[in-house]
Amino acid sequence: MTTRSTVSPGGDFRPRAEAVIDLDAISANVAALRDHVGGRDVMAVVKADGYGHGIVESARAARAGGASWLGVAFLDEALQLRAAGDTGPVLSWLAVPGERYDEGITAGVELAAYSSAQLLEIATAANQVGERAAVQLKLDSGLGRGGARPNEWARLTALAAKRQADGDIEVTGVWSHLARSDEPGHPSIADQTAAFEAGVDEARAAGLEPRHVHLANSGAVLAAPQTWFTLVRPGIAIYGVTPFADGSSPVPLRAAMTLRAALALVKRVDAGLGVSTATPTSPTGRRRWPWCRWDMATVFPGTPPAPDRSC
């Protein structure tokens, strides 16, 4: 259990607002998801400071729950995990030209490659440090963000096979990301799955042998077993939040974060009177309305300031 809080001025350290993190819930959620997918490898996504839960603490809790992999957006995040003592498999998937891949390679971080240009940068860095880089190729199967489009995929896989033969890299995985897995049964899920399977077959035809094949994010982990392949990649679900709009989940999930704040004011609000600047819906009848000072920037430094919200 960890607590992130903002304190009052003076010496009493009474928190105005705090986020209480139940690390046991993260462990339990990972274990439940792993059971749900039949014991497949689970990559717990701990990017963005563990979705605000603390990257190091969340990573340790996820490992305790059975996560064999950790997933992060940036190489800096992966290196932070290494500095904290994590020695298990980690995949880092966002980079810009000129990234310091040498640091990730020497730290044993697996790197995603989206394009031939990026793959060449990784291979060059590996050659310079004298170590083979572990690389996972990403196919854009329909999300439209990172990853090689199908018409670019053959070039990327052919280059990867050549640089692997040269000894600079080892292609350990092929992966992609779903656009609408939070809408179970949406036709794009089947379309992306078919495109992904075709991409995996093409990679193998190029002479690659990816051990880790993964497509499923949280929604697909929960409700699309046809996307599970060898590894699944839940993010928000490991923190106890379902991605589905109706709040349902076939796997019992425990919320890991509880937000608490000190009560500052209680006032009566008449029907028709708006409440706060960002709340267009007016109360339908006369009622008591509690207010607390809740500013996300005071709880999570770096977050843009928000207006006061009702508790």
N, C-alpha and C positions, 0 to 999 in steps of 0.2 A: 504494500500500500504506500503510495506517495501522495503528497499534497503540494499543489502550486497555489500560492496565495498572494494577495496584496494586503499590506498591513496599514493600520492607521498611523498618523503621525504621533510621535511621543514614544514612551517606553513600554506600553502595555502589549504591543504586537498583536492586537486583536484584528483579525482579518476582516476587511470590507467584503472581499469576495475570494473564493477559492475553488479550485478544481481538485477533487479528490479522485485519485486513480487507483482502482482495484486491480493490481497486477495478477492476482490469482484468477480474475475473470478472463484476462487475456490468455493465460495458460489453459483454462478450461475451454474457452472458445476454440483455440487451435486444436486441442485434443478432440473436441466434438466434430470439428470439420474434417479432421484426419480420419476419424472413424466413418464419417459420412461418405467419404470418397474411397473407402475400401483400403485404407492404409497407403494410398499413393503418397509420394513426396509432397510436402506442403512448403511453399515459399511464402513466408509471412512478410507482407509489405510494411516496412517501417519508415518509409519516406516521410518528408515534411515533419521531422521531429516525432515520428511515430504518430502521425495525425494529431499532434498536440499532446500526446500522452507521454512523451519522453522517448527518444530513439533508443538510448542504451537500455533503459529499464524495460521498454516494450520488447526489445530484441531478446533480452534475457528471459522474460516471461514466455515469449513465443517459443524459444528453444526448449524451455522447461515443459511446454505443452506438446512437444514433439515436432516442431518445425525443423526440417532438415536444411532448409534454405532461408535466407533473408533477402528481400528485394528492396533496393533503394533507387532514388532517381539519380542522384549525383555522386560522383566519385568522392567528394569531400565527406559525404555521409558514410560511405563504405569505410573510408580511412578512419573516421571517428569510431566506428564499431571495432575496427582492428586495434586502435589505441586503447579502447576500453577492455580489450582482452578476448574479443570474439575471434575464434579461429576457424569457424565452420564456413561452408559455402555461402558466398554473397554475390549477387548479380547487381551491377550498376548499369542503368540504361539510358541516361541522358548525358549528352556531351556537346561541346561546341568545337569548331576547328581550333587546333592548337592546345587541346586538352593535355594535361600532364599524365598521359597514360602510363609512363614509366613507373610512377608511384603506385598506381593500382596493380600493375603487373608484378612488381616486386613484393607487394602486400598479398598476393594471391587472390585478388578480386577478379571475378569473371566480368567481362565487358561485353555489352551489346554493340552490334554493328548494324547500321541501317543502310549504308551505301558503300560503294567501292572506294570512294575517297576516304571515308572514315576507316574502313578496313585497312587501307594502305598506311594510314597514320598509326594505327595500332600495331601493324606488322613492323613498321619502321622502329617504333619505340621498343618493341620486343627484341629486335635485332641489336639495338644499341645497348640494352641492358643484359643481353646474353641469356634471356629466359624466354620460353615459349608462352605466349599469351593465350589464355582460355577465352574463347569468343563464342557468343551466342548470336546467331543471325536473326534479325527481326523482319518478318514479312508484314507488309500492310495489306491485310486481308479485307479491308473495307472500312476501317475506322477513319482513315484519312489523316492521321497524325504521323508519328515516326514510323519508319519501316520502309523497305523497298517495295514499290508497286510490282504487281505480277510481271509487267513488261520489262522491269529492271532486275528481276530476281535471278534469271539465268546468268547474267553477267556477274552478279554478286557471288553466286554459289561457285561459278567457275573460277573466279579470282580467289575465293576462299580455299578451294581445293588446291590451287597452285601454291598459295602461300603456306598452306599446311604441309604440302610436299617439300617445300623449301625449309621447313622446320621453324618458321617464325610464329605460327599460331596453331592452335588445336580447336577445331569447331566442336564444341561440346553440346550445343543445343540449337534448336530452332523454335521461335515463339512468335506470338501475335497477340492482339488485344481486341476484345469484343466491344462494339459500339453501344449495343442496347440489351445487354444481358439483364438489366433491371426490369425488362418487360418479357417475362417468360413466354415462350412460344412465338416471339416476334420472328418473322421470316428472315430477317437479316442474320439471325444466329445460325440458321442452317446454311445460308449462303456463305457466311464467313468461315464456317467450319469446313465446307467443301473446298473453298479457296485455300484454306490453310493446309488441308490434307494434300491437295495437289502440290503445294509448295514444298511440303516435306518430302513427297515422292521425288520432286525435281532435284532437291538437295541430295538425296540418296543416289539418284541417277548420275549426279556430278561426281560421285565418289566420296561423299561425306557420310559419316555415320553418327548423327546426333543422338546422344544418350538421353537428353532432356528435351522433351517435346511438350510445350505448354501454351494453352490458349485461355483457360478459364480464369476469369476474375470473380469477384464475390458473388454476383448474381448467378453466374454459370456454375460456380461451385455448389451453390444451394439448389439449383433447379434445372441444370442442363448436363446430365451425365455424359452425353455424347461428346462433350468438349473436354473431358478430364485428361485424356492421354496419359503421359507418364508422371505429370506433375501439375499441381494446381496452384493458383497465385492469388489467394484472398487478401484483400486490403481492409476495407471498412468492416467486414464481418468479424475479423479477429478482435475488434474493439467492441463487439456486441451490438452493432447496428446493422439492420437488414437494409439492403438497397431497394427493396420493393415498396412502392407507394402506399400499399395497404398495410404495411407494417408486419406482414406475415413472414414466417421463416420455417422451413421444414426441419431445421436444426435449432434446438433451444440455445439461444445466445444470451449472455449476461452483459449488460452495459458496463463498460470498464470505467467510465467517467461520470462523476456526479458533480454538478455545478451548484455551489451554495453561496449565498450572499446575505449580509446583514440587512434586516428590514429598516428602512429609513422613514417611511411615511405611509399612513393609511388614510385615504380620502374617499368621500362619497362622490360618485359620478352619475349625473343625470342621463337619462336616455337621450340619444342624439348627440351627445358630446363626444368628440373624438378623443382618443387616448394616445398621446405621444405623436411624434412626427412621422414615424414609419408604420403606423397602424391605421389603415384606412377604414377598418370595420369599427363602428361605434357600438357601445354596449346597448343591448336591447331593452334594458330596464334599469331602474335605480339599483345600484349595488355598491358594495365596498370594494375598493381597488387598492391592492398593496403595491408599494413601489420600493425598489431597492436600487442602490447604486451599482450598476453592472456595466463595466466598460471592459471589453475583451482585451484592450491594449494593456490594461493594468494586470491582467492575469497572464497573458502570453505576450511578453515584450516583442515588439516588431509588428504586432497586428494593428491595422489602421483603427483609430478611435471610432467608437460607435456611440450613438445617443443612449441616454438612459432608457432602460427597458423595464417593463413590468415584470415582477417576479413570477 
